[in-house]
Amino acid sequence: MDLAAKIRTQFRERQPEQKPENKLKYAARREQDVDFAVETLGGGTTGKRRLWLIPALFALSAVAVFAAVLTAISVRGSWRDTLQLRAEIARLELNNMKRLLNLREHSTISDENHTRFARRITTAIVVGQAENTS
């Protein structure tokens, strides 16, 4: 009795058989998938059409590396020039301050006028240094 119940249960749970049209459609789809896989893995026409991509990517990479090296060289040169210019400006400002101090000792400018003049010069120097550093 137990065996008969199992057979009845399996018979009820069994899926209905697919129609022949559906079987044919699924078989054709599987065949297309297999053809695509063989073509992709075997190189086929798709691989031949994309063969030019490897040299193109290599050339593009070479151009990018060349541009990066060229940029690094040009930036390094301008950085060195900037440092030299800043050093020259600092040297000139120091010479101007020495001349102003020397002028004060030998001139007849009153102390009040000299203080205002020195403040303007100092402000101009500080503003000039701030502009040069930024």
For each residue, the residues with C-beta under 8 A, 3 or more apart:
1: 4 5
2: 5 6
3: 6 7
4: 1 7 8
5: 1 2 8 9
6: 2 3 9 10
7: 3 4 10 11
8: 4 5 11 12
9: 5 6 12 13
10: 6 7 13 14
11: 7 8 14
12: 8 9
13: 9 10
14: 10 11
15:
16:
17:
18: 22 23
19: 22 23
20: 23 24
21: 24 25
22: 18 19 25 26
23: 18 19 20 26 27
24: 20 21 27 28
25: 21 22 28 29
26: 22 23 29 30
27: 23 24 30 31
28: 24 25 31 32
29: 25 26 32 33
30: 26 27 33 34
31: 27 28 34 35
32: 28 29 35 36
33: 29 30 36 37
34: 30 31 37 38
35: 31 32 38 39
36: 32 33 39 40
37: 33 34 40 41
38: 34 35 41 42 44
39: 35 36 42 44 45 46
40: 36 37 44 46 47
41: 37 38
42: 38 39 47
43: 46 47 48
44: 38 39 40 47 48
45: 39 48 49
46: 39 40 43 49 50
47: 40 42 43 44 50 51
48: 43 44 45 51
49: 45 46
50: 46 47 53
51: 47 48 54
52: 55 56
53: 50 56 57
54: 51 57 58
55: 52 58 59
56: 52 53 59 60
57: 53 54 60 61
58: 54 55 61 62
59: 55 56 62 63
60: 56 57 63 64
61: 57 58 64 65
62: 58 59 65 66
63: 59 60 66 67
64: 60 61 67 68
65: 61 62 68 69
66: 62 63 69 70
67: 63 64 70 71
68: 64 65 71 72
69: 65 66 72 73
70: 66 67 73 74
71: 67 68 74 75
72: 68 69 75 76
73: 69 70 76 77
74: 70 71 77 78
75: 71 72 78 79
76: 72 73 79 80
77: 73 74 80 81
78: 74 75 81 82
79: 75 76 82 83
80: 76 77 83 84
81: 77 78 84 85
82: 78 79 85 86
83: 79 80 86 87
84: 80 81 87 88
85: 81 82 88 89 132
86: 82 83 89 90 132 133
87: 83 84 90 91
88: 84 85 91 92
89: 85 86 92 93 128 129 132
90: 86 87 93 94 129
91: 87 88 94 95
92: 88 89 95 96
93: 89 90 96 97 125 128 129
94: 90 91 97 98
95: 91 92 98 99
96: 92 93 99 100 121 125
97: 93 94 100 101 121 125
98: 94 95 101 102
99: 95 96 102 103
100: 96 97 103 104 118 121
101: 97 98 104 105
102: 98 99 105 106
103: 99 100 106 107
104: 100 101 107 109 114 118
105: 101 102
106: 102 103
107: 103 104
108:
109: 104 113 114 117
110: 113 114
111: 114 115
112: 115 116
113: 109 110 116 117
114: 104 109 110 111 117 118
115: 111 112 118 119
116: 112 113 119 120
117: 109 113 114 120 121
118: 100 104 114 115 121 122
119: 115 116 122 123
120: 116 117 123 124
121: 96 97 100 117 118 124 125
122: 118 119 125 126
123: 119 120 126 127
124: 120 121 127 128
125: 93 96 97 121 122 128 129
126: 122 123 129 130
127: 123 124 130 131
128: 89 93 124 125 131 132
129: 89 90 93 125 126 132 133
130: 126 127 133 134
131: 127 128 134
132: 85 86 89 128 129
133: 86 129 130
134: 130 131
